[in-house]
Amino acid sequence: MLRYSFSHIEDCFENSNIYDVALNMEITEDFVLTLGKFGSLQYFPNFPKPFFKLRLENLFELKGIVGSYKFRVRLINPSIFTLDDFLNFINDKLTQRVY
């Protein structure tokens, strides 16, 4: 079962929409490629720490490193797509797969 926790990241803007999301599982290449089917994926598997960035137009951007247990997400328009919407999206897409 996928579990996660999140923490709000402060920045110089009053209404920051950036969060660190920690998972109870390691981020795998399969994890990245599964989510990549739903947006614009940039994936650099040959970096010393394989980096990925995923963008769903007008909803969110997330980035992280394969092998890590966390990633960072920026909600582009939180009045339309909230943190709860994002967490439900991740849960729906990833629980369809077995890791």
C-alpha positions as CSV (number, residue, x, y, z in Angstrom):
1,M,0.0,0.0,0.0
2,L,1.3,3.4,-1.0
3,R,1.8,5.8,1.9
4,Y,3.1,9.3,1.9
5,S,3.7,12.4,4.0
6,F,4.3,15.9,2.8
7,S,5.8,19.1,4.0
8,H,5.2,22.6,2.7
9,I,8.3,24.3,1.3
10,E,8.5,28.0,2.2
11,D,9.8,30.4,-0.4
12,C,9.9,34.2,-0.8
13,F,6.3,34.3,-2.1
14,E,3.4,34.5,0.4
15,N,1.4,31.6,-1.1
16,S,4.0,29.0,-2.0
17,N,2.7,25.9,-3.8
18,I,5.7,23.7,-3.4
19,Y,5.8,20.5,-1.3
20,D,8.2,17.7,-0.6
21,V,6.4,14.3,-0.7
22,A,8.0,11.4,1.1
23,L,6.9,7.9,0.2
24,N,7.1,4.6,2.0
25,M,8.8,3.1,-1.0
26,E,11.8,3.8,-3.2
27,I,11.2,5.6,-6.4
28,T,12.0,3.2,-9.2
29,E,12.4,3.6,-13.0
30,D,9.0,1.9,-13.3
31,F,7.4,4.5,-11.0
32,V,8.8,7.3,-13.2
33,L,7.8,5.7,-16.5
34,T,4.3,4.9,-15.2
35,L,3.7,8.5,-14.2
36,G,5.4,9.7,-17.4
37,K,2.5,8.2,-19.4
38,F,0.3,11.0,-18.1
39,G,2.4,14.1,-18.9
40,S,5.5,15.5,-20.3
41,L,8.5,13.5,-18.9
42,Q,12.1,14.4,-18.9
43,Y,14.2,11.5,-17.6
44,F,17.9,11.3,-17.4
45,P,18.8,7.7,-16.4
46,N,22.5,8.0,-17.2
47,F,23.1,10.8,-14.6
48,P,25.0,9.6,-11.5
49,K,21.7,10.1,-9.7
50,P,19.0,9.4,-12.3
51,F,16.9,12.6,-12.4
52,F,13.3,13.0,-13.7
53,K,10.9,15.8,-14.1
54,L,7.3,15.4,-15.0
55,R,4.8,18.1,-16.0
56,L,1.1,17.9,-16.4
57,E,0.1,21.1,-18.2
58,N,-1.5,23.6,-16.0
59,L,-1.7,21.2,-13.0
60,F,1.7,20.3,-11.5
61,E,5.4,19.8,-12.0
62,L,7.3,17.2,-10.0
63,K,10.9,16.2,-9.9
64,G,13.0,13.7,-8.1
65,I,15.8,11.1,-8.2
66,V,15.3,7.4,-8.9
67,G,16.4,5.5,-5.8
68,S,15.2,8.2,-3.4
69,Y,12.1,8.1,-1.2
70,K,10.9,11.6,-1.9
71,F,10.2,14.1,-4.7
72,R,9.2,17.7,-4.9
73,V,6.0,18.9,-6.5
74,R,4.9,22.4,-7.5
75,L,1.2,23.0,-8.0
76,I,0.7,25.3,-10.9
77,N,-2.8,26.4,-10.1
78,P,-3.9,25.2,-6.7
79,S,-7.3,26.8,-7.0
80,I,-8.0,24.2,-9.8
81,F,-5.8,21.3,-8.8
82,T,-5.1,21.1,-5.0
83,L,-2.6,19.1,-3.0
84,D,-5.3,16.6,-2.2
85,D,-6.1,16.3,-6.0
86,F,-2.4,15.6,-6.6
87,L,-2.1,13.0,-3.9
88,N,-5.2,11.2,-5.2
89,F,-3.8,11.3,-8.7
90,I,-0.5,9.7,-7.6
91,N,-2.3,7.1,-5.5
92,D,-4.7,6.2,-8.3
93,K,-2.0,5.9,-10.9
94,L,0.5,4.0,-8.8
95,T,-1.8,1.6,-6.9
96,Q,-2.8,0.2,-10.3
97,R,0.8,-1.2,-10.4
98,V,2.6,-3.6,-8.1
99,Y,6.1,-2.4,-7.0
